[in-house]
Amino acid sequence: MDQTQFLKRKLLECLGGPWPVPCDLNPEWGDPEDKGDYTLTRVTYEVEPGDRVPALLLVPKTADREHPAPGILVWHQHNGEWHLGKSEPAGLAGNPMHHTGVSLVREGYVVLCPDALCFEERQSPHLKGGDYERFVFLRYVVQGKCLAWKNILDMRRAVDLISSLPFVDANRLGCYGHSMGSTFTWLVGPWEERLCCLVGNCCLPTYAAIHRTHILHCFPNFIPGWMKYGDTPHIAGLIAPRALHLNFGELDGGSPLPEVREGIEIIRGFYRQAGAEDNFRAFIQPGVGHVLSPEMWEQTREWFAIHLKGKRSA
């Protein structure tokens, strides 16, 4: 067993063990809403028996069975805004900076925006906001798992859904996320080989940096026992050789720059070992913090165009 296989096996143990046999998705579709150059449709689907995930599907009017489009899954941010989830990237609420699903569908991609557990329609009537998130995290811990295990499971079912759509090219799938959504990107990447192009914006909080600077990060970042084998960049490195791009802000206190630079080199080492150095890229923007800047978005657009559309800049 080589080092990559060893780390992946240990990572699965730390996350909580093997994934269950997938149940039927049993999707339930709403009526498409005309948004001009695309449609917006509500859908719910089953990720585990009795656990349905609400999501929003954005489809460009250029996509159909005869002309299937690449698909991109967008994982929303955390930001302590548990009332927001899928609606922000889908352009229905929140910060216009993060209406990324709308931007991507207008680039010609089919976009799926699901709610993460504890957000928007997946909140509890008994506990509010962060209290429910803490409850869920601890519930998984006593089961020998962690919240990241559940998040990855849910994301893999989202890939199942988007890849089943007849107007999506299942050989050209990607994902994008900002902040917690970036964590989701490098968490799911090692387990979902159907994702051939991944982009994370502003989140690679290494345990070394968390402990050095006393950061209180969101629960998906914490995988019990993983520090015996590596840090968060070692998880991202397991995505190799598939295309991965990461954006960072120089002043982002949630991903301190010294450890980010070290993490980039760790990830680069995985890609070098896989003979795929050109499939990893990182962009650090001077003078900005925890944002999605126009420059970061341009890096994102270009990466997807290269790896999902085969368009390379001159």
C-alpha positions in Angstrom: 0.0 0.0 0.0 1.5 3.4 -1.0 1.4 6.5 1.2 -1.7 7.9 -0.6 -3.7 4.8 -0.2 -2.6 4.5 3.5 -3.7 8.1 4.2 -7.0 7.7 2.5 -7.8 4.5 4.5 -6.9 6.3 7.7 -8.9 9.3 6.8 -12.0 7.2 6.3 -11.4 5.6 9.7 -11.1 9.0 11.3 -14.2 10.4 9.6 -16.3 7.5 10.9 -16.0 4.5 8.6 -17.5 3.4 5.3 -20.3 5.1 3.6 -23.7 3.4 3.6 -25.1 1.7 0.5 -26.9 4.6 -1.2 -30.7 4.6 -1.0 -32.9 5.8 -3.9 -32.8 9.5 -4.4 -36.6 9.7 -4.9 -36.3 13.3 -6.1 -39.4 15.5 -5.9 -39.4 18.4 -8.3 -41.1 21.8 -8.2 -42.2 23.8 -11.2 -39.3 25.6 -13.1 -39.3 29.4 -12.6 -38.3 31.4 -15.6 -35.3 33.7 -14.9 -34.7 34.9 -18.4 -31.6 33.1 -19.6 -32.0 30.2 -17.2 -34.6 28.4 -15.1 -34.7 27.9 -11.3 -36.3 24.7 -9.9 -36.7 23.5 -6.4 -35.9 19.9 -5.7 -35.7 17.7 -2.7 -33.9 14.3 -2.7 -33.2 11.6 -0.2 -29.6 11.2 1.0 -30.4 8.6 3.7 -33.7 6.9 4.4 -36.0 9.6 5.9 -33.4 12.4 5.4 -34.3 14.7 2.4 -32.1 17.6 1.3 -33.7 20.7 -0.3 -31.8 22.2 -3.2 -32.1 24.7 -6.0 -31.3 23.7 -9.6 -30.2 26.4 -12.1 -30.3 25.3 -15.8 -29.2 27.5 -18.7 -31.7 27.5 -21.5 -28.9 26.4 -23.9 -28.8 23.0 -22.1 -31.0 20.0 -23.2 -30.7 16.3 -24.0 -29.1 17.0 -27.3 -26.7 19.6 -25.9 -25.8 18.5 -22.3 -23.9 21.1 -20.3 -21.1 20.6 -17.7 -22.5 20.6 -14.1 -21.2 22.4 -11.1 -22.3 21.9 -7.5 -22.0 25.0 -5.3 -21.5 24.5 -1.5 -22.7 27.6 0.4 -20.7 29.4 3.1 -21.2 29.4 6.9 -20.7 32.9 8.2 -22.9 32.2 11.2 -25.9 32.7 8.9 -27.8 29.4 9.6 -30.9 31.0 8.0 -29.1 31.1 4.7 -27.9 28.1 2.7 -28.8 27.3 -0.9 -30.6 30.6 -1.5 -27.5 32.7 -1.4 -25.5 31.1 -4.2 -28.8 30.7 -6.1 -29.2 34.5 -6.0 -32.3 34.6 -3.9 -30.9 36.1 -0.6 -27.7 37.1 1.1 -24.7 38.9 -0.2 -24.6 39.5 -4.0 -20.9 38.7 -3.8 -21.8 35.1 -3.3 -24.5 34.8 -5.9 -22.1 32.5 -7.6 -24.6 29.9 -8.9 -26.2 32.6 -10.9 -22.9 33.7 -12.4 -22.0 30.1 -13.3 -25.4 29.3 -14.9 -24.9 32.3 -17.1 -21.6 30.9 -18.1 -23.5 27.9 -19.4 -23.2 25.4 -16.5 -26.0 23.5 -14.9 -25.7 24.4 -11.2 -27.0 22.6 -8.1 -27.1 24.5 -4.8 -28.1 22.2 -1.8 -28.6 23.1 1.8 -26.0 21.8 4.2 -27.2 20.1 7.4 -28.1 22.8 10.0 -28.7 25.5 7.4 -31.8 27.1 5.9 -34.4 24.4 5.5 -32.3 21.8 7.5 -32.6 23.6 10.8 -34.2 22.2 14.0 -37.5 23.4 15.5 -36.1 22.7 18.9 -32.6 24.3 18.8 -31.5 27.4 17.1 -28.6 28.2 14.9 -25.2 27.3 16.4 -26.8 25.4 19.2 -28.3 22.9 16.7 -25.0 22.7 14.8 -23.1 21.9 18.0 -25.8 19.3 18.9 -25.5 17.6 15.5 -21.7 17.6 15.7 -21.7 16.0 19.2 -24.4 13.5 18.1 -22.1 12.2 15.4 -19.0 12.2 17.7 -20.7 9.8 20.2 -21.6 7.6 17.2 -17.9 7.3 16.4 -18.3 9.7 13.4 -18.0 13.4 12.8 -20.0 16.1 11.0 -17.6 16.0 8.1 -18.6 12.4 7.5 -22.2 13.4 7.1 -21.4 16.4 5.0 -19.4 14.3 2.6 -22.2 11.7 2.4 -24.7 14.4 1.5 -22.4 16.0 -1.1 -21.8 12.6 -2.8 -25.6 12.2 -3.1 -25.7 15.7 -4.7 -23.3 14.4 -7.2 -25.6 11.4 -7.8 -28.5 13.8 -8.5 -26.7 16.1 -10.9 -25.1 13.3 -12.8 -28.5 11.7 -13.3 -29.9 14.6 -15.2 -30.2 14.0 -19.0 -29.2 17.6 -19.8 -25.9 17.4 -17.8 -22.7 15.9 -19.2 -21.7 13.6 -16.3 -18.2 13.4 -17.5 -17.7 17.2 -16.9 -18.6 17.8 -13.3 -17.1 20.3 -10.9 -17.7 22.0 -7.6 -17.1 25.3 -6.0 -17.4 26.7 -2.4 -16.5 29.8 -0.4 -15.4 29.6 3.2 -17.2 26.5 4.7 -18.0 25.7 1.1 -14.3 25.6 0.4 -13.8 23.2 3.3 -16.6 21.1 1.8 -14.7 21.1 -1.6 -11.5 19.6 -0.2 -13.4 17.3 2.1 -15.5 15.7 -0.7 -12.7 15.8 -3.3 -10.9 12.6 -2.2 -14.1 10.6 -2.2 -15.8 11.7 -5.4 -13.9 11.0 -8.5 -16.8 12.1 -10.7 -15.7 15.7 -9.7 -13.0 16.4 -12.3 -12.6 20.1 -11.4 -12.7 21.6 -7.9 -12.4 25.2 -6.7 -12.2 26.4 -3.1 -12.2 30.0 -2.1 -10.7 31.3 1.2 -10.6 28.3 3.5 -7.7 26.0 4.3 -7.5 26.3 8.1 -4.7 24.0 9.1 -4.8 22.5 12.6 -1.3 24.0 13.0 -2.7 27.5 12.4 -5.9 26.9 14.4 -3.9 25.9 17.4 -1.2 28.6 17.0 -3.8 31.4 16.7 -6.7 30.0 18.7 -9.3 30.0 15.9 -12.8 28.9 16.6 -13.7 27.3 13.2 -16.9 25.6 12.0 -17.3 22.0 12.9 -16.8 20.3 9.5 -13.1 21.2 9.8 -12.6 18.9 12.7 -11.9 15.2 12.1 -11.1 13.3 15.2 -7.7 11.6 15.2 -6.5 12.9 11.9 -3.5 14.8 13.3 -1.8 11.4 13.9 -1.5 11.1 10.1 -1.6 14.7 8.6 -3.2 18.1 8.5 -5.9 19.5 6.4 -3.6 20.0 3.3 -3.0 16.3 3.3 -6.7 15.8 2.8 -6.8 18.2 -0.1 -3.7 16.5 -1.6 -5.7 13.3 -1.9 -7.7 14.9 -4.7 -4.7 14.5 -7.0 -4.5 14.1 -9.9 -7.9 15.8 -10.6 -7.9 19.6 -11.1 -7.9 21.7 -7.9 -7.7 25.4 -7.6 -7.6 27.3 -4.3 -7.9 31.1 -3.7 -6.7 32.8 -0.6 -6.7 36.4 0.8 -3.4 37.5 2.3 -5.2 39.1 5.3 -7.7 36.3 5.9 -7.4 35.5 9.6 -9.4 32.3 9.2 -6.6 30.8 7.0 -3.3 32.3 8.3 -0.9 32.9 5.5 2.3 31.1 6.9 0.4 27.8 7.3 -1.4 28.4 4.0 1.9 28.7 2.2 3.1 25.5 3.8 -0.1 23.8 3.0 0.1 24.7 -0.7 3.5 23.1 -0.9 2.2 19.9 0.8 -0.7 19.7 -1.7 1.7 20.4 -4.6 3.8 17.5 -3.4 0.8 15.1 -3.8 0.3 16.4 -7.4 4.0 16.1 -8.2 3.9 12.5 -7.0 0.8 11.9 -9.2 2.6 13.4 -12.2 -0.1 16.1 -12.4 1.5 19.3 -11.2 -0.4 21.4 -13.8 -3.7 20.3 -12.3 -3.1 22.1 -9.0 -3.0 25.9 -8.8 -3.2 28.3 -5.8 -3.8 32.1 -5.9 -3.0 34.4 -3.0 -4.3 37.9 -3.4 -2.4 40.6 -1.6 -4.3 43.1 0.6 -7.6 41.3 0.9 -9.2 39.1 3.5 -12.0 36.6 3.7 -13.8 37.7 0.5 -14.6 36.6 -3.1 -12.9 39.4 -4.9 -13.3 40.0 -8.7 -9.7 38.7 -9.1 -10.5 35.5 -7.3 -13.7 35.0 -9.3 -11.8 35.4 -12.5 -9.4 32.7 -11.4 -12.4 30.5 -10.7 -14.1 31.1 -14.0 -10.8 30.5 -15.9 -10.2 27.2 -14.0 -13.7 25.9 -14.8 -13.4 27.0 -18.4 -10.1 25.1 -18.8 -11.1 21.9 -17.1 -14.8 21.7 -17.9 -15.0 23.3 -21.3 -11.5 22.8 -22.6 -10.9 26.5 -23.1 -7.4 27.7 -22.4 -6.5 31.4 -22.4 -4.1 32.6 -25.0 
